[in-house]
Amino acid sequence: MNAKQLIQSEDFMSARIQIKLRNTTSKTSVSSINNSLQLVEILSSGLALSAPKNVCAIGHILELEFIIINLTNNPFEFAVLGKTISVEHTSDQQDRIEIELTKISNGYWQDFCKLLSNKQDSIDEFFRKVRGY
């Protein structure tokens, strides 16, 4: 039996996150459906995304719609409003953008953060078992 058979990425999938970004300042939109927009990090007052280059600039107002397809529960979706506070060019095609959230759907945002936290806990537990401690 080879490693490809032992560990498959599908075994670790618990949810799929789709993101739609609408820049209300420049009137442009982008979606995660083609993998050009990805959640990178949850920050203390917002989040960081990997996005196509020049999708926004510092100070732009963004509407973000999250569609969470959870494999154990019903899918849910919610929207947040935020302001771009940082743009870092990470490659010729991508930027890392940090967004300070200014309006959130508290219940759904908390559920979303809990889903991500639980997933991180299960990953940590997996590595503890693999390491043997």
N, C-alpha and C positions, 0 to 999 in steps of 0.2 A: 504494500500500500504506500503510495507516495503522498507528499505533503499537500498536493492539490486535492486529493480525495479527503484528507483529514480536516482541513480548514478551508471553508468556502465563505466568501463575504456575505452571501445570502443568509447564512446561519446567524449573523449578527444584526440583521436588519430588523428594527422594531417599528420604524416609522419613516415615512418619506415626507420631506418638507418642500413645498412649492412656494416660491416667492414671486410676487409681482410688484414692481417698483414703478411709481409714477412720479416724475419730477414736476411738481406744480410750478416751479420757477421757470423752467425751460420748456414745459409742455411736452416732454418726451417720456417714453415708457420702455421698460425692459422686463423680461420674465426669466425665471429659472428653468423653464421647460427645456431650453436648449443648452443647459448647464453653463450659461454665461454669467449667472448670478447665483452666488452661494453664500450661505451663512458661515462666517468664520469664527465669530466669538460673541458671547454675551458679555456686555460691559456693565459696570455698576449703574450707569444711567442711560444705557442704550445698547447698541450692538455694532458689530463690524461685519461688512459684507465684502466679498470679492465681486467686482462688477466690471462690465466692459469699460474700457478707457473713455474718459470724458463724459460719462453719464451724468455727472453732477460736479459742482464746485462748492467750496466752503461757503456756507450761508444759505445754500439752496434748501427749499422745503420739499420733503419727500413723503409721499403716501406709500406705505408698504402693506400689502395684503398677504397674509400667510394662510396656506392651506395645508393642514396637517393630516396626512393619511396614516393613521395609527393602525397597525396590524391587529391589535387586540381590542380596540374600541371603534366607535363610529368616528368618521373623519370630522374635523371641526375647522373652522376658519375664523379669522379675526383680522382687523386692520389697526394700524398704528400710524401716527403722524410724527415726523421728526425733522430735525435740522442737521444738515451736514456740518460736522465740526472738524473733519480731517480728511484729506485725500492724499494717498501715497501711491505713486506709480510703481507697481510691482513687476510689470513686464510690458512688452510692446502693445499688448492687447488688454491688459487687466490693471485695475486700480483696487487698492484696499480703501474702503470708505468707512469712516466712523460716523455714526448717527446718534445724536442725543434725542431720545424720545421725549416729545412734548405732549402727546395725547395718546393714551393707551386704553385698551379694553382690559381693565385690571383682571377680571376673572380669567379670561382666556390667556392673557399674558402670563399669569401665574401658573396656569395649567401647562402652558408651553415650556416655561422654565423648569417646572417640576418634571416634565417628560424628559427634557435634556439632562437634568441632574440625575434622574433614575438611570438613564442610559449610561451616563458616565460612571455611576456607582457599579453597574453590572460589568462594565469594561474593566474597572479597577479590580473587582472581585475575580474576574477571569484571569487577569495577569498575576494576582496573588496566588491563585491555584497553580498556574503554570510554573511560577517560580518556586512553589512549594512552601510558602510562608504567608 
